[in-house]
Amino acid sequence: MSEAEGTKPVCKQYVAKPAGPAIESLPALARDDILSRDDLNIVAVPVPEWGGKVYIKTLTGEQRDAFEQACINRRKAKNPDSRGLKAELVIMAATTEDGKLLFARTDMPALLKKSAPALERLYETAAELSGLTESAAKELEGNSEGDTSDDSGLS
């Protein structure tokens, strides 16, 4: 598929491929090595529409699961509506420089009235940092061109 057909990654998937040192030269990680590591990146995203920058943080596994569940719940609704999903991800990922959430869910109506290109830029950064791809996002939103039947096992 071409990029125009929706296969362009919105984020980097962590695939077993050499990127840096050969895997043989990397140490095996213990439980404490993993759990004590600060692995949530924060990046500054320029938002000229708003006259500055916004910090976007990698979602935790728990936050990403919550976002995916919200998408699934919307898809299962009688009248699925994907409006606001991008702003919802921005609310979950936008932070201060030191990692404190910038927005609350109650900010959703006001945020939805802001510049679409600015929100898109922040959404794409959050998706990339958090391991979401365009095809996965479309599937969660219920916009995939394939089989739309629910075989997730979630009821």
N, C-alpha and C positions, 0 to 999 in steps of 0.2 A: 504494500500500500504506500501511497505517497503521503507527504506531510499534509497535503490538502484533504486527504481522506481520513484524517484524524489519528494518525499513528505517531505524530510528533510528541515526544514526551514532554509533559508539563514539568516533570521532575525527574531526577535521576533515580532509577531503580538500582538497588544494590544487587548486582549480578556477579556470580563467581567468574570474574575475569581479571586478568592482571591490571592493576592500576597502582603503580608505585612498586614497592618491593615485592619480590616473588613471594608467594604464599608460604613456601617452604622456609623462608627466613623470618617469618613472623612468629612470635611466641604464642603458645596456646593460652587462652585466657581462663582464669579461674572465676568463680562466681563473684567474689569480692572485687576482682578487677573490673568486671562489667558493671556491677551495681554502684561502685564508687566513682565511676567515670562521669564527668560532666559532658554529655554528648549532645546537648541542645544548643545548636548554633543560633546566633542572632546576627542578622545582616541589616544594614541600612539601605533603604530603597528611596531613591530620589522621587519626590512627588512635586514637580514644578507647579502643577495646578493648585497646590495648597501652599506653595512658597517655602518648601523645606523637604525634610526627609522623615520617613516613618521606619521604625525598627520592626522587623518581622522575625519571629522565633519559630524554630522547628516545633511541631506539635509533639506531645508525648504520645505513647501508644494509646493511653486512655483517651486523650483528646481526639486522636484520629478515629478511634473506634466510635466515639460519640458522634463525630461528624458523619461517618459512614452510616451509622444507625439512623441519624436524622434523614439522610438521603433515602435510605431504604423505607423508612416510615412514610415519607412523602410519596414515594413511588407506589406504595400499597394503598394509599388513600383513594377514595372513590374519585376525587378530582385532583389528581397529582399536579402539583404546582412547584416548579423549581425556582420560582422567583425568590431572591434573597439568599440562595445557597452560597454564592460567592461572597456576599457581605458577611454571612455567618462564619465562613472560614477566616475572613479578615479579622472579625471580632475575636476569634479564638487565637489568632497568631500575632496580632499587632501588640507591641509592647513598648515600654519605655526602654531606654538604653540599658538599664540594669535588669530587664526581664519582667517587670510588673505589667500586667495587662493594661492596655490603653483604653479599651472600650468595654462596656457592659452590654449584655443582651438587650437592655432597654434602649441602647443607642441605635438599634437596627433601623427604625424609621428614618432617623436623621441621616444615618450613613447611606441609606439607599437613595437619598436625594443629592448625594455628592457625585462628582465627576465619574462617569463610567470608565474612561481610560485609566484614571487614577486607581479606582477599585480593582480593575482588571490587572494592573501591574502588581498590586499588593497580593491579590489572589494567586496569580501565577507564581510569585515568589514563595508564598506560603505552601502552595501545592508542591513546588519543586523541592523545597526544604523538607517536606513531610512525606515524600515518597509517593505522591499521587501522580498518576498519568492521565492524559486527556481521555484515553479510552476507558480507564477505570472510572473517571468522573462522569462520563456520559452514561456508563452502565449504571452507576449509582443513581443518577438523575432519571434513569429510565428512558434515555434517548438513544440507546444503542440500536443499530440497524438489524441486529441478529434477533434471536428468539427472545421475546419479551416475557415468556412465561416465568413464573416464579418457581425456581427449583432450588432456592436457597435453604429450604428446610426450616426457615424462620416463620412462625405464624403468630 
